Amino acid sequence: MVEVDTDVKFKSGELLTIGQLAEATGVSTRSIRYYEDQGLVVSQRTPSGHRRFAEECIERIVLIQHLFAAGLTSATIEPLLPCMLDESQRTEFLIDELRRHRERLDREIRRQQETVRILDEVITEYDGT
């Protein structure tokens, strides 16, 4: 789980550099660029082309990391984020998608358990001890 670094210094309302955002979230700048490429976070650009992020991106990136840790892909996360971050956009779609993901994980776990059971049978059959 990502922990927010509360010691990172920036003024409230100030746009954050990618480095400040990385430091505050513990997520690499490379990951943040990837999130932006995938449409998971949005930056503003300075006249010289440097990225600047709203302070709200901290919470968003922590949530993204949490969802990645739960096994979701960026393609699955992208349509869920608005529902998760803005209660007014919350619909049954969010819970339905999360439940579908959980059901897929349950099926995969059962397949893996069956694979382990079969492997145990093979080990028992060929274990000469």
A tleap script that builds the chain and sets N, CA, C and O, in Angstrom:
source leaprc.protein.ff14SB
mol = sequence {
  NMET VAL GLU VAL ASP THR ASP VAL LYS PHE
  LYS SER GLY GLU LEU LEU THR ILE GLY GLN
  LEU ALA GLU ALA THR GLY VAL SER THR ARG
  SER ILE ARG TYR TYR GLU ASP GLN GLY LEU
  VAL VAL SER GLN ARG THR PRO SER GLY HIE
  ARG ARG PHE ALA GLU GLU CYS ILE GLU ARG
  ILE VAL LEU ILE GLN HIE LEU PHE ALA ALA
  GLY LEU THR SER ALA THR ILE GLU PRO LEU
  LEU PRO CYS MET LEU ASP GLU SER GLN ARG
  THR GLU PHE LEU ILE ASP GLU LEU ARG ARG
  HIE ARG GLU ARG LEU ASP ARG GLU ILE ARG
  ARG GLN GLN GLU THR VAL ARG ILE LEU ASP
  GLU VAL ILE THR GLU TYR ASP GLY CTHR
}
set mol.1.N position { 0.844 -1.181 0.000 }
set mol.1.CA position { 0.000 0.000 0.000 }
set mol.1.C position { 0.882 1.235 0.000 }
set mol.1.O position { 1.891 1.288 0.703 }
set mol.2.N position { 0.507 2.205 -0.774 }
set mol.2.CA position { 1.257 3.447 -0.870 }
set mol.2.C position { 0.942 4.315 0.330 }
set mol.2.O position { -0.214 4.443 0.733 }
set mol.3.N position { 1.969 4.905 0.892 }
set mol.3.CA position { 1.768 5.833 1.995 }
set mol.3.C position { 2.114 7.229 1.518 }
set mol.3.O position { 3.108 7.439 0.823 }
set mol.4.N position { 1.283 8.173 1.899 }
set mol.4.CA position { 1.513 9.557 1.532 }
set mol.4.C position { 2.538 10.139 2.481 }
set mol.4.O position { 2.433 9.983 3.698 }
set mol.5.N position { 3.533 10.813 1.917 }
set mol.5.CA position { 4.560 11.461 2.723 }
set mol.5.C position { 4.045 12.831 3.132 }
set mol.5.O position { 4.020 13.762 2.326 }
set mol.6.N position { 3.637 12.948 4.380 }
set mol.6.CA position { 3.055 14.201 4.858 }
set mol.6.C position { 4.110 15.261 5.138 }
set mol.6.O position { 3.766 16.401 5.453 }
set mol.7.N position { 5.381 14.910 5.029 }
set mol.7.CA position { 6.446 15.880 5.257 }
set mol.7.C position { 6.839 16.636 3.993 }
set mol.7.O position { 7.637 17.571 4.054 }
set mol.8.N position { 6.285 16.239 2.848 }
set mol.8.CA position { 6.608 16.929 1.607 }
set mol.8.C position { 6.037 18.338 1.696 }
set mol.8.O position { 4.868 18.525 2.034 }
set mol.9.N position { 6.874 19.326 1.389 }
set mol.9.CA position { 6.474 20.720 1.558 }
set mol.9.C position { 6.031 21.326 0.228 }
set mol.9.O position { 6.784 21.360 -0.745 }
set mol.10.N position { 4.799 21.798 0.216 }
set mol.10.CA position { 4.284 22.601 -0.876 }
set mol.10.C position { 3.100 23.376 -0.338 }
set mol.10.O position { 2.477 22.975 0.645 }
set mol.11.N position { 2.798 24.478 -0.980 }
set mol.11.CA position { 1.705 25.323 -0.526 }
set mol.11.C position { 0.387 24.742 -1.003 }
set mol.11.O position { 0.278 24.265 -2.132 }
set mol.12.N position { -0.615 24.786 -0.134 }
set mol.12.CA position { -1.943 24.317 -0.497 }
set mol.12.C position { -2.422 25.085 -1.720 }
set mol.12.O position { -2.302 26.308 -1.782 }
set mol.13.N position { -2.964 24.363 -2.689 }
set mol.13.CA position { -3.434 24.980 -3.920 }
set mol.13.C position { -2.363 25.126 -4.978 }
set mol.13.O position { -2.667 25.412 -6.136 }
set mol.14.N position { -1.110 24.932 -4.592 }
set mol.14.CA position { 0.011 25.037 -5.524 }
set mol.14.C position { 0.021 23.813 -6.439 }
set mol.14.O position { -0.254 22.696 -6.000 }
set mol.15.N position { 0.338 24.033 -7.703 }
set mol.15.CA position { 0.511 22.897 -8.603 }
set mol.15.C position { 1.845 22.235 -8.303 }
set mol.15.O position { 2.850 22.913 -8.088 }
set mol.16.N position { 1.850 20.916 -8.289 }
set mol.16.CA position { 3.036 20.153 -7.914 }
set mol.16.C position { 3.840 19.755 -9.144 }
set mol.16.O position { 3.282 19.472 -10.204 }
set mol.17.N position { 5.143 19.737 -8.987 }
set mol.17.CA position { 5.991 19.171 -10.036 }
set mol.17.C position { 5.846 17.654 -9.975 }
set mol.17.O position { 5.339 17.107 -8.995 }
set mol.18.N position { 6.285 16.997 -11.008 }
set mol.18.CA position { 6.220 15.538 -11.006 }
set mol.18.C position { 7.087 14.968 -9.882 }
set mol.18.O position { 6.750 13.939 -9.296 }
set mol.19.N position { 8.191 15.629 -9.585 }
set mol.19.CA position { 9.060 15.187 -8.490 }
set mol.19.C position { 8.380 15.311 -7.134 }
set mol.19.O position { 8.482 14.413 -6.299 }
set mol.20.N position { 7.682 16.431 -6.915 }
set mol.20.CA position { 6.957 16.615 -5.659 }
set mol.20.C position { 5.847 15.578 -5.522 }
set mol.20.O position { 5.628 15.030 -4.442 }
set mol.21.N position { 5.156 15.315 -6.617 }
set mol.21.CA position { 4.086 14.326 -6.595 }
set mol.21.C position { 4.647 12.934 -6.320 }
set mol.21.O position { 4.064 12.162 -5.558 }
set mol.22.N position { 5.766 12.624 -6.935 }
set mol.22.CA position { 6.409 11.331 -6.706 }
set mol.22.C position { 6.839 11.201 -5.249 }
set mol.22.O position { 6.642 10.156 -4.629 }
set mol.23.N position { 7.417 12.251 -4.713 }
set mol.23.CA position { 7.868 12.212 -3.323 }
set mol.23.C position { 6.685 12.091 -2.363 }
set mol.23.O position { 6.759 11.349 -1.383 }
set mol.24.N position { 5.614 12.799 -2.629 }
set mol.24.CA position { 4.450 12.776 -1.742 }
set mol.24.C position { 3.763 11.422 -1.740 }
set mol.24.O position { 3.214 11.005 -0.720 }
set mol.25.N position { 3.789 10.726 -2.883 }
set mol.25.CA position { 3.065 9.457 -2.995 }
set mol.25.C position { 3.958 8.231 -2.876 }
set mol.25.O position { 3.461 7.124 -2.665 }
set mol.26.N position { 5.263 8.412 -3.007 }
set mol.26.CA position { 6.166 7.269 -3.005 }
set mol.26.C position { 6.133 6.491 -4.313 }
set mol.26.O position { 6.587 5.348 -4.368 }
set mol.27.N position { 5.606 7.094 -5.348 }
set mol.27.CA position { 5.494 6.464 -6.660 }
set mol.27.C position { 6.526 7.115 -7.578 }
set mol.27.O position { 6.736 8.326 -7.518 }
set mol.28.N position { 7.157 6.329 -8.409 }
set mol.28.CA position { 8.206 6.860 -9.276 }
set mol.28.C position { 7.645 7.835 -10.314 }
set mol.28.O position { 6.476 7.761 -10.693 }
set mol.29.N position { 8.499 8.740 -10.759 }
set mol.29.CA position { 8.094 9.674 -11.813 }
set mol.29.C position { 7.747 8.905 -13.089 }
set mol.29.O position { 6.856 9.309 -13.836 }
set mol.30.N position { 8.433 7.827 -13.330 }
set mol.30.CA position { 8.133 6.989 -14.504 }
set mol.30.C position { 6.703 6.443 -14.428 }
set mol.30.O position { 5.981 6.441 -15.425 }
set mol.31.N position { 6.302 5.981 -13.239 }
set mol.31.CA position { 4.936 5.481 -13.058 }
set mol.31.C position { 3.923 6.604 -13.266 }
set mol.31.O position { 2.885 6.397 -13.894 }
set mol.32.N position { 4.221 7.779 -12.748 }
set mol.32.CA position { 3.304 8.909 -12.903 }
set mol.32.C position { 3.145 9.256 -14.384 }
set mol.32.O position { 2.035 9.537 -14.834 }
set mol.33.N position { 4.231 9.238 -15.135 }
set mol.33.CA position { 4.135 9.489 -16.582 }
set mol.33.C position { 3.277 8.423 -17.259 }
set mol.33.O position { 2.481 8.727 -18.148 }
set mol.34.N position { 3.448 7.171 -16.831 }
set mol.34.CA position { 2.638 6.080 -17.371 }
set mol.34.C position { 1.165 6.319 -17.051 }
set mol.34.O position { 0.309 6.163 -17.922 }
set mol.35.N position { 0.862 6.695 -15.813 }
set mol.35.CA position { -0.524 6.965 -15.427 }
set mol.35.C position { -1.111 8.068 -16.309 }
set mol.35.O position { -2.268 7.999 -16.722 }
set mol.36.N position { -0.302 9.074 -16.587 }
set mol.36.CA position { -0.774 10.161 -17.446 }
set mol.36.C position { -1.018 9.650 -18.864 }
set mol.36.O position { -2.027 9.993 -19.480 }
set mol.37.N position { -0.111 8.841 -19.381 }
set mol.37.CA position { -0.286 8.265 -20.724 }
set mol.37.C position { -1.555 7.424 -20.815 }
set mol.37.O position { -2.196 7.373 -21.864 }
set mol.38.N position { -1.915 6.768 -19.723 }
set mol.38.CA position { -3.094 5.901 -19.680 }
set mol.38.C position { -4.380 6.668 -19.366 }
set mol.38.O position { -5.462 6.081 -19.342 }
set mol.39.N position { -4.266 7.968 -19.128 }
set mol.39.CA position { -5.435 8.780 -18.824 }
set mol.39.C position { -5.897 8.687 -17.382 }
set mol.39.O position { -7.023 9.069 -17.066 }
set mol.40.N position { -5.036 8.183 -16.501 }
set mol.40.CA position { -5.408 8.025 -15.100 }
set mol.40.C position { -5.191 9.300 -14.288 }
set mol.40.O position { -5.886 9.532 -13.299 }
set mol.41.N position { -4.242 10.114 -14.696 }
set mol.41.CA position { -4.011 11.429 -14.090 }
set mol.41.C position { -3.823 12.438 -15.214 }
set mol.41.O position { -3.468 12.087 -16.339 }
set mol.42.N position { -4.070 13.692 -14.883 }
set mol.42.CA position { -3.948 14.759 -15.866 }
set mol.42.C position { -2.999 15.809 -15.310 }
set mol.42.O position { -3.045 16.146 -14.127 }
set mol.43.N position { -2.150 16.314 -16.170 }
set mol.43.CA position { -1.263 17.395 -15.760 }
set mol.43.C position { -1.535 18.614 -16.618 }
set mol.43.O position { -2.133 18.537 -17.691 }
set mol.44.N position { -1.078 19.726 -16.109 }
set mol.44.CA position { -1.035 20.949 -16.905 }
set mol.44.C position { 0.415 21.118 -17.321 }
set mol.44.O position { 1.314 20.616 -16.646 }
set mol.45.N position { 0.651 21.803 -18.399 }
set mol.45.CA position { 2.026 22.026 -18.854 }
set mol.45.C position { 2.393 23.497 -18.712 }
set mol.45.O position { 1.600 24.393 -18.997 }
set mol.46.N position { 3.616 23.708 -18.264 }
set mol.46.CA position { 4.140 25.066 -18.205 }
set mol.46.C position { 4.513 25.473 -19.626 }
set mol.46.O position { 4.549 24.624 -20.516 }
set mol.47.N position { 4.791 26.752 -19.854 }
set mol.47.CA position { 5.217 27.171 -21.201 }
set mol.47.C position { 6.456 26.407 -21.689 }
set mol.47.O position { 6.642 26.227 -22.892 }
set mol.48.N position { 7.295 25.963 -20.759 }
set mol.48.CA position { 8.476 25.200 -21.157 }
set mol.48.C position { 8.201 23.703 -21.263 }
set mol.48.O position { 9.111 22.922 -21.542 }
set mol.49.N position { 6.938 23.297 -21.041 }
set mol.49.CA position { 6.559 21.893 -21.228 }
set mol.49.C position { 6.644 21.023 -19.999 }
set mol.49.O position { 6.408 19.818 -20.091 }
set mol.50.N position { 6.971 21.587 -18.849 }
set mol.50.CA position { 7.053 20.790 -17.620 }
set mol.50.C position { 5.658 20.472 -17.099 }
set mol.50.O position { 4.743 21.291 -17.192 }
set mol.51.N position { 5.513 19.288 -16.559 }
set mol.51.CA position { 4.227 18.868 -16.000 }
set mol.51.C position { 3.996 19.517 -14.645 }
set mol.51.O position { 4.919 19.689 -13.849 }
set mol.52.N position { 2.732 19.874 -14.403 }
set mol.52.CA position { 2.299 20.358 -13.092 }
set mol.52.C position { 0.983 19.653 -12.768 }
set mol.52.O position { 0.096 19.535 -13.613 }
set mol.53.N position { 0.882 19.193 -11.535 }
set mol.53.CA position { -0.262 18.394 -11.110 }
set mol.53.C position { -0.994 19.083 -9.974 }
set mol.53.O position { -0.375 19.695 -9.104 }
set mol.54.N position { -2.313 18.978 -9.987 }
set mol.54.CA position { -3.121 19.489 -8.888 }
set mol.54.C position { -2.892 18.619 -7.659 }
set mol.54.O position { -2.572 17.436 -7.776 }
set mol.55.N position { -3.053 19.201 -6.501 }
set mol.55.CA position { -2.854 18.496 -5.235 }
set mol.55.C position { -3.753 17.249 -5.132 }
set mol.55.O position { -3.385 16.274 -4.476 }
set mol.56.N position { -4.914 17.280 -5.769 }
set mol.56.CA position { -5.841 16.145 -5.739 }
set mol.56.C position { -5.232 14.892 -6.363 }
set mol.56.O position { -5.699 13.783 -6.107 }
set mol.57.N position { -4.205 15.062 -7.171 }
set mol.57.CA position { -3.549 13.905 -7.796 }
set mol.57.C position { -2.903 12.993 -6.758 }
set mol.57.O position { -2.699 11.807 -7.019 }
set mol.58.N position { -2.583 13.530 -5.594 }
set mol.58.CA position { -1.993 12.692 -4.546 }
set mol.58.C position { -2.981 11.595 -4.175 }
set mol.58.O position { -2.637 10.413 -4.195 }
set mol.59.N position { -4.206 11.981 -3.839 }
set mol.59.CA position { -5.235 10.995 -3.479 }
set mol.59.C position { -5.503 10.045 -4.650 }
set mol.59.O position { -5.665 8.840 -4.452 }
set mol.60.N position { -5.548 10.582 -5.845 }
set mol.60.CA position { -5.819 9.780 -7.040 }
set mol.60.C position { -4.728 8.727 -7.240 }
set mol.60.O position { -5.035 7.572 -7.537 }
set mol.61.N position { -3.475 9.106 -7.083 }
set mol.61.CA position { -2.380 8.156 -7.288 }
set mol.61.C position { -2.372 7.097 -6.198 }
set mol.61.O position { -2.098 5.931 -6.483 }
set mol.62.N position { -2.664 7.467 -4.973 }
set mol.62.CA position { -2.752 6.477 -3.898 }
set mol.62.C position { -3.850 5.468 -4.230 }
set mol.62.O position { -3.661 4.264 -4.053 }
set mol.63.N position { -4.987 5.949 -4.706 }
set mol.63.CA position { -6.085 5.063 -5.096 }
set mol.63.C position { -5.682 4.165 -6.265 }
set mol.63.O position { -5.983 2.971 -6.259 }
set mol.64.N position { -5.014 4.720 -7.254 }
set mol.64.CA position { -4.547 3.938 -8.408 }
set mol.64.C position { -3.620 2.823 -7.933 }
set mol.64.O position { -3.761 1.678 -8.361 }
set mol.65.N position { -2.693 3.141 -7.071 }
set mol.65.CA position { -1.770 2.137 -6.551 }
set mol.65.C position { -2.521 1.038 -5.803 }
set mol.65.O position { -2.186 -0.141 -5.921 }
set mol.66.N position { -3.518 1.421 -5.048 }
set mol.66.CA position { -4.323 0.461 -4.301 }
set mol.66.C position { -5.053 -0.481 -5.266 }
set mol.66.O position { -5.120 -1.688 -5.035 }
set mol.67.N position { -5.590 0.080 -6.335 }
set mol.67.CA position { -6.295 -0.734 -7.324 }
set mol.67.C position { -5.340 -1.644 -8.085 }
set mol.67.O position { -5.686 -2.787 -8.383 }
set mol.68.N position { -4.142 -1.154 -8.404 }
set mol.68.CA position { -3.131 -2.023 -9.026 }
set mol.68.C position { -2.785 -3.172 -8.083 }
set mol.68.O position { -2.654 -4.315 -8.519 }
set mol.69.N position { -2.639 -2.876 -6.801 }
set mol.69.CA position { -2.323 -3.916 -5.818 }
set mol.69.C position { -3.445 -4.941 -5.724 }
set mol.69.O position { -3.204 -6.094 -5.367 }
set mol.70.N position { -4.675 -4.527 -6.043 }
set mol.70.CA position { -5.821 -5.440 -6.040 }
set mol.70.C position { -5.909 -6.236 -7.341 }
set mol.70.O position { -6.815 -7.050 -7.517 }
set mol.71.N position { -4.960 -5.995 -8.253 }
set mol.71.CA position { -4.901 -6.778 -9.472 }
set mol.71.C position { -5.614 -6.188 -10.666 }
set mol.71.O position { -5.720 -6.849 -11.700 }
set mol.72.N position { -6.109 -4.965 -10.559 }
set mol.72.CA position { -6.765 -4.340 -11.695 }
set mol.72.C position { -5.724 -3.778 -12.654 }
set mol.72.O position { -4.614 -3.434 -12.250 }
set mol.73.N position { -6.088 -3.690 -13.907 }
set mol.73.CA position { -5.203 -3.120 -14.924 }
set mol.73.C position { -5.543 -1.644 -15.119 }
set mol.73.O position { -6.593 -1.178 -14.676 }
set mol.74.N position { -4.665 -0.924 -15.774 }
set mol.74.CA position { -4.939 0.492 -16.027 }
set mol.74.C position { -6.182 0.655 -16.892 }
set mol.74.O position { -6.928 1.617 -16.715 }
set mol.75.N position { -6.422 -0.271 -17.830 }
set mol.75.CA position { -7.615 -0.191 -18.671 }
set mol.75.C position { -8.883 -0.391 -17.843 }
set mol.75.O position { -9.917 0.197 -18.160 }
set mol.76.N position { -8.827 -1.191 -16.812 }
set mol.76.CA position { -9.978 -1.404 -15.939 }
set mol.76.C position { -10.144 -0.234 -14.981 }
set mol.76.O position { -11.267 0.168 -14.675 }
set mol.77.N position { -9.039 0.308 -14.511 }
set mol.77.CA position { -9.071 1.400 -13.532 }
set mol.77.C position { -9.617 2.688 -14.140 }
set mol.77.O position { -10.377 3.405 -13.490 }
set mol.78.N position { -9.243 2.984 -15.361 }
set mol.78.CA position { -9.567 4.287 -15.976 }
set mol.78.C position { -11.052 4.638 -15.904 }
set mol.78.O position { -11.376 5.751 -15.488 }
set mol.79.N position { -11.974 3.749 -16.287 }
set mol.79.CA position { -13.387 4.140 -16.200 }
set mol.79.C position { -13.947 4.122 -14.768 }
set mol.79.O position { -15.010 4.688 -14.516 }
set mol.80.N position { -13.244 3.481 -13.842 }
set mol.80.CA position { -13.721 3.407 -12.462 }
set mol.80.C position { -13.375 4.651 -11.649 }
set mol.80.O position { -14.108 5.013 -10.728 }
set mol.81.N position { -12.277 5.301 -11.978 }
set mol.81.CA position { -11.788 6.422 -11.159 }
set mol.81.C position { -12.825 7.527 -10.961 }
set mol.81.O position { -13.022 7.966 -9.828 }
set mol.82.N position { -13.490 7.990 -12.007 }
set mol.82.CA position { -14.462 9.064 -11.772 }
set mol.82.C position { -15.542 8.656 -10.766 }
set mol.82.O position { -15.962 9.470 -9.943 }
set mol.83.N position { -15.989 7.408 -10.831 }
set mol.83.CA position { -17.014 6.913 -9.894 }
set mol.83.C position { -16.479 6.851 -8.473 }
set mol.83.O position { -17.230 7.056 -7.520 }
set mol.84.N position { -15.206 6.574 -8.320 }
set mol.84.CA position { -14.624 6.407 -6.996 }
set mol.84.C position { -14.289 7.752 -6.353 }
set mol.84.O position { -14.378 7.908 -5.135 }
set mol.85.N position { -13.907 8.709 -7.176 }
set mol.85.CA position { -13.446 9.987 -6.646 }
set mol.85.C position { -14.551 11.029 -6.514 }
set mol.85.O position { -14.409 12.001 -5.773 }
set mol.86.N position { -15.644 10.826 -7.229 }
set mol.86.CA position { -16.737 11.791 -7.189 }
set mol.86.C position { -18.033 11.045 -6.902 }
set mol.86.O position { -18.580 10.359 -7.765 }
set mol.87.N position { -18.504 11.194 -5.689 }
set mol.87.CA position { -19.690 10.448 -5.259 }
set mol.87.C position { -20.897 10.713 -6.157 }
set mol.87.O position { -21.755 9.844 -6.307 }
set mol.88.N position { -20.973 11.897 -6.752 }
set mol.88.CA position { -22.104 12.217 -7.621 }
set mol.88.C position { -22.086 11.389 -8.915 }
set mol.88.O position { -23.107 11.284 -9.595 }
set mol.89.N position { -20.932 10.803 -9.253 }
set mol.89.CA position { -20.821 9.970 -10.454 }
set mol.89.C position { -20.908 8.477 -10.142 }
set mol.89.O position { -20.787 7.641 -11.037 }
set mol.90.N position { -21.118 8.154 -8.882 }
set mol.90.CA position { -21.147 6.762 -8.453 }
set mol.90.C position { -22.422 6.087 -8.947 }
set mol.90.O position { -23.528 6.559 -8.684 }
set mol.91.N position { -22.258 4.993 -9.658 }
set mol.91.CA position { -23.389 4.217 -10.166 }
set mol.91.C position { -23.142 2.752 -9.837 }
set mol.91.O position { -22.116 2.403 -9.253 }
set mol.92.N position { -24.077 1.906 -10.211 }
set mol.92.CA position { -23.908 0.469 -10.001 }
set mol.92.C position { -22.744 -0.072 -10.822 }
set mol.92.O position { -22.198 -1.129 -10.506 }
set mol.93.N position { -22.367 0.641 -11.862 }
set mol.93.CA position { -21.243 0.231 -12.702 }
set mol.93.C position { -19.998 -0.046 -11.861 }
set mol.93.O position { -19.308 -1.040 -12.087 }
set mol.94.N position { -19.709 0.819 -10.900 }
set mol.94.CA position { -18.511 0.675 -10.069 }
set mol.94.C position { -18.515 -0.655 -9.326 }
set mol.94.O position { -17.574 -1.438 -9.452 }
set mol.95.N position { -19.546 -0.911 -8.569 }
set mol.95.CA position { -19.607 -2.143 -7.776 }
set mol.95.C position { -19.683 -3.358 -8.684 }
set mol.95.O position { -19.068 -4.385 -8.394 }
set mol.96.N position { -20.427 -3.258 -9.779 }
set mol.96.CA position { -20.512 -4.383 -10.728 }
set mol.96.C position { -19.137 -4.737 -11.282 }
set mol.96.O position { -18.784 -5.914 -11.362 }
set mol.97.N position { -18.365 -3.736 -11.661 }
set mol.97.CA position { -17.026 -3.982 -12.208 }
set mol.97.C position { -16.096 -4.577 -11.157 }
set mol.97.O position { -15.343 -5.508 -11.443 }
set mol.98.N position { -16.148 -4.042 -9.946 }
set mol.98.CA position { -15.300 -4.571 -8.877 }
set mol.98.C position { -15.685 -6.009 -8.534 }
set mol.98.O position { -14.816 -6.843 -8.281 }
set mol.99.N position { -16.972 -6.293 -8.526 }
set mol.99.CA position { -17.416 -7.666 -8.265 }
set mol.99.C position { -16.992 -8.603 -9.392 }
set mol.99.O position { -16.584 -9.734 -9.129 }
set mol.100.N position { -17.081 -8.152 -10.645 }
set mol.100.CA position { -16.627 -8.984 -11.775 }
set mol.100.C position { -15.143 -9.318 -11.629 }
set mol.100.O position { -14.723 -10.449 -11.874 }
set mol.101.N position { -14.366 -8.326 -11.230 }
set mol.101.CA position { -12.929 -8.567 -11.031 }
set mol.101.C position { -12.714 -9.580 -9.911 }
set mol.101.O position { -11.879 -10.476 -10.033 }
set mol.102.N position { -13.458 -9.439 -8.832 }
set mol.102.CA position { -13.327 -10.373 -7.715 }
set mol.102.C position { -13.724 -11.787 -8.128 }
set mol.102.O position { -13.072 -12.752 -7.728 }
set mol.103.N position { -14.765 -11.918 -8.908 }
set mol.103.CA position { -15.195 -13.240 -9.396 }
set mol.103.C position { -14.121 -13.867 -10.280 }
set mol.103.O position { -13.876 -15.071 -10.205 }
set mol.104.N position { -13.476 -13.044 -11.126 }
set mol.104.CA position { -12.366 -13.561 -11.952 }
set mol.104.C position { -11.240 -14.062 -11.072 }
set mol.104.O position { -10.659 -15.114 -11.338 }
set mol.105.N position { -10.926 -13.313 -10.020 }
set mol.105.CA position { -9.877 -13.739 -9.091 }
set mol.105.C position { -10.264 -15.035 -8.386 }
set mol.105.O position { -9.433 -15.929 -8.232 }
set mol.106.N position { -11.521 -15.141 -7.959 }
set mol.106.CA position { -11.990 -16.376 -7.314 }
set mol.106.C position { -11.831 -17.571 -8.256 }
set mol.106.O position { -11.374 -18.633 -7.834 }
set mol.107.N position { -12.205 -17.406 -9.528 }
set mol.107.CA position { -12.054 -18.501 -10.498 }
set mol.107.C position { -10.586 -18.885 -10.671 }
set mol.107.O position { -10.244 -20.066 -10.733 }
set mol.108.N position { -9.731 -17.878 -10.746 }
set mol.108.CA position { -8.297 -18.145 -10.906 }
set mol.108.C position { -7.740 -18.859 -9.677 }
set mol.108.O position { -6.926 -19.772 -9.812 }
set mol.109.N position { -8.160 -18.462 -8.503 }
set mol.109.CA position { -7.708 -19.118 -7.269 }
set mol.109.C position { -8.130 -20.580 -7.274 }
set mol.109.O position { -7.337 -21.458 -6.936 }
set mol.110.N position { -9.379 -20.845 -7.656 }
set mol.110.CA position { -9.850 -22.242 -7.707 }
set mol.110.C position { -9.044 -23.056 -8.718 }
set mol.110.O position { -8.707 -24.212 -8.462 }
set mol.111.N position { -8.733 -22.445 -9.875 }
set mol.111.CA position { -7.895 -23.153 -10.873 }
set mol.111.C position { -6.508 -23.443 -10.301 }
set mol.111.O position { -5.973 -24.536 -10.486 }
set mol.112.N position { -5.941 -22.482 -9.621 }
set mol.112.CA position { -4.621 -22.674 -9.026 }
set mol.112.C position { -4.658 -23.743 -7.932 }
set mol.112.O position { -3.732 -24.545 -7.819 }
set mol.113.N position { -5.716 -23.757 -7.134 }
set mol.113.CA position { -5.847 -24.779 -6.093 }
set mol.113.C position { -5.961 -26.168 -6.714 }
set mol.113.O position { -5.402 -27.128 -6.185 }
set mol.114.N position { -6.671 -26.284 -7.820 }
set mol.114.CA position { -6.782 -27.568 -8.516 }
set mol.114.C position { -5.425 -27.984 -9.076 }
set mol.114.O position { -5.066 -29.161 -9.029 }
set mol.115.N position { -4.678 -27.029 -9.600 }
set mol.115.CA position { -3.333 -27.320 -10.107 }
set mol.115.C position { -2.444 -27.837 -8.985 }
set mol.115.O position { -1.702 -28.799 -9.181 }
set mol.116.N position { -2.509 -27.214 -7.815 }
set mol.116.CA position { -1.715 -27.661 -6.659 }
set mol.116.C position { -2.142 -29.066 -6.246 }
set mol.116.O position { -1.293 -29.905 -5.943 }
set mol.117.N position { -3.443 -29.331 -6.230 }
set mol.117.CA position { -3.940 -30.659 -5.867 }
set mol.117.C position { -3.398 -31.719 -6.833 }
set mol.117.O position { -2.968 -32.786 -6.396 }
set mol.118.N position { -3.416 -31.441 -8.116 }
set mol.118.CA position { -2.899 -32.387 -9.110 }
set mol.118.C position { -1.403 -32.588 -8.918 }
set mol.118.O position { -0.911 -33.715 -8.974 }
set mol.119.N position { -0.685 -31.502 -8.692 }
set mol.119.CA position { 0.758 -31.610 -8.471 }
set mol.119.C position { 1.045 -32.426 -7.216 }
set mol.119.O position { 1.989 -33.216 -7.208 }
set mol.120.N position { 0.269 -32.259 -6.170 }
set mol.120.CA position { 0.433 -33.072 -4.961 }
set mol.120.C position { 0.242 -34.553 -5.260 }
set mol.120.O position { 0.965 -35.394 -4.728 }
set mol.121.N position { -0.728 -34.873 -6.109 }
set mol.121.CA position { -0.937 -36.269 -6.500 }
set mol.121.C position { 0.283 -36.821 -7.229 }
set mol.121.O position { 0.709 -37.945 -6.965 }
set mol.122.N position { 0.837 -36.044 -8.132 }
set mol.122.CA position { 2.024 -36.475 -8.872 }
set mol.122.C position { 3.195 -36.668 -7.918 }
set mol.122.O position { 3.918 -37.659 -8.014 }
set mol.123.N position { 3.385 -35.731 -7.003 }
set mol.123.CA position { 4.475 -35.844 -6.030 }
set mol.123.C position { 4.305 -37.115 -5.199 }
set mol.123.O position { 5.254 -37.877 -5.011 }
set mol.124.N position { 3.092 -37.332 -4.707 }
set mol.124.CA position { 2.817 -38.532 -3.899 }
set mol.124.C position { 3.108 -39.802 -4.687 }
set mol.124.O position { 3.681 -40.751 -4.153 }
set mol.125.N position { 2.716 -39.819 -5.951 }
set mol.125.CA position { 2.922 -41.003 -6.784 }
set mol.125.C position { 4.409 -41.306 -7.011 }
set mol.125.O position { 4.814 -42.468 -7.055 }
set mol.126.N position { 5.201 -40.264 -7.151 }
set mol.126.CA position { 6.614 -40.473 -7.499 }
set mol.126.C position { 7.579 -40.272 -6.343 }
set mol.126.O position { 8.787 -40.442 -6.509 }
set mol.127.N position { 7.069 -39.916 -5.186 }
set mol.127.CA position { 7.921 -39.733 -4.022 }
set mol.127.C position { 8.198 -41.103 -3.419 }
set mol.127.O position { 7.287 -41.744 -2.896 }
set mol.128.N position { 9.400 -41.540 -3.485 }
set mol.128.CA position { 9.756 -42.879 -3.035 }
set mol.128.C position { 9.929 -42.995 -1.534 }
set mol.128.O position { 10.252 -44.080 -1.050 }
set mol.129.N position { 9.734 -41.942 -0.785 }
set mol.129.CA position { 9.963 -42.024 0.663 }
set mol.129.C position { 8.755 -42.478 1.421 }
set mol.129.O position { 8.803 -42.592 2.646 }
savepdb mol mol.pdb
quit
